[in-house]
Amino acid sequence: MAKTPVSTDRAPAAIGTYSQAVRAGGVHYLSGQIGLDPATKEMVPGGIDAQIARVFDNLQAVAVACGGSLAHAVKVNIYLTDLANFAKVNEAMAKYFPEPYPARAAIGVASLPRGALVEADAMLVID
């Protein structure tokens, strides 16, 4: 099966040996996004709430570049440096993902790139 990279300038560019997303058949694997502003390439100011919103905005931009939206998400992984922010992620997900909600894992981690407080990746199925 062929793998096709997908990218957009509406999300932070990949830095390193990965793609923003890869399509294999009808499945799109979206790389992890942190709260980087794609225009400035800097972490958004405003703490966890701003970072959560930027993470999902970035994922949405990549999903659109794949020809879909976050409505096509079947699996999402969330990485938090403080699991006390789990409720804030739930609140944001209700705004970005329609029902039926995707399957999800939420994982507490010691640290994330660039001092991020949250990161998320996703898997989309687009027919």
C-alpha positions in Angstrom: 0.0 0.0 0.0 1.3 3.4 -0.9 2.0 6.1 1.7 1.3 9.7 0.8 2.5 12.6 2.9 0.0 15.4 3.6 1.0 18.9 4.7 -0.4 22.4 5.1 1.1 25.8 6.1 -1.9 26.3 8.4 -0.2 24.1 11.0 3.4 24.1 12.2 5.7 22.6 9.6 7.3 19.2 10.5 10.7 19.7 12.0 12.7 16.5 11.5 12.1 13.1 10.1 8.3 13.0 10.1 5.3 14.3 8.1 2.4 16.4 9.4 0.2 13.5 8.2 0.5 10.3 6.1 -2.4 8.8 4.1 -2.4 5.0 3.6 -5.6 3.9 1.9 -8.5 5.7 3.5 -6.7 6.1 6.8 -4.9 9.4 7.7 -2.4 9.4 10.5 -1.9 12.9 11.9 1.4 13.6 13.8 1.3 15.1 17.2 0.6 18.8 17.5 1.6 21.1 20.3 0.5 24.6 20.9 2.8 26.2 18.3 1.4 29.1 16.2 2.1 28.2 12.6 2.8 31.8 11.7 5.3 32.6 14.4 6.5 29.1 15.1 6.3 30.0 18.8 4.2 28.6 21.6 1.0 30.5 22.0 0.8 32.7 25.1 -2.0 32.1 27.6 -1.1 28.8 29.3 -3.0 25.5 29.1 -6.3 26.8 27.7 -4.6 28.6 24.8 -2.4 25.6 24.1 -5.3 23.2 24.1 -7.2 25.4 21.6 -4.1 25.8 19.4 -3.4 22.0 19.4 -6.9 21.3 18.1 -6.8 24.1 15.6 -3.5 22.7 14.3 -5.0 19.2 14.1 -8.1 20.6 12.4 -5.9 22.3 9.8 -4.1 19.1 9.0 -7.4 17.2 8.8 -8.7 19.7 6.3 -5.5 19.3 4.2 -6.2 15.5 4.3 -9.6 16.3 2.7 -11.7 15.9 5.9 -12.1 17.4 9.3 -11.9 16.3 13.0 -15.4 14.8 12.4 -13.4 12.0 10.6 -11.3 11.2 13.7 -11.6 7.6 14.9 -8.8 7.8 17.5 -7.1 10.6 19.4 -4.2 10.4 21.8 -3.7 13.2 24.3 -0.4 13.8 26.2 -0.5 16.0 29.2 2.3 17.1 31.5 -0.4 17.6 34.2 -3.4 15.2 34.3 -5.2 17.8 36.4 -5.9 19.5 33.0 -7.8 16.5 31.7 -11.2 18.1 32.3 -10.1 21.1 30.2 -9.2 18.8 27.3 -12.7 17.2 27.6 -14.3 20.6 27.5 -12.4 21.6 24.4 -12.9 18.2 22.7 -16.7 18.8 22.9 -16.2 21.9 20.8 -13.9 20.4 18.2 -15.3 16.8 17.8 -18.9 16.0 17.0 -20.6 12.9 18.3 -20.0 10.0 18.1 -16.7 11.0 19.7 -13.5 9.3 18.7 -11.8 6.7 20.8 -9.2 8.3 23.0 -6.3 7.8 25.3 -5.0 10.4 27.7 -1.5 9.9 29.0 0.4 11.8 31.6 4.0 12.5 30.5 7.0 14.1 32.2 7.7 16.6 29.5 6.9 17.6 25.9 8.8 19.3 23.1 9.3 23.1 23.5 8.0 23.1 27.0 4.4 22.3 25.8 1.8 21.4 28.3 -0.3 19.3 25.9 0.1 17.4 22.7 -2.4 15.5 20.6 -2.3 13.2 17.5 -5.2 11.6 15.6 -6.2 9.0 13.2 -8.8 9.8 10.6 -10.8 7.6 8.3 -11.9 9.5 5.1 -13.8 7.5 2.5 
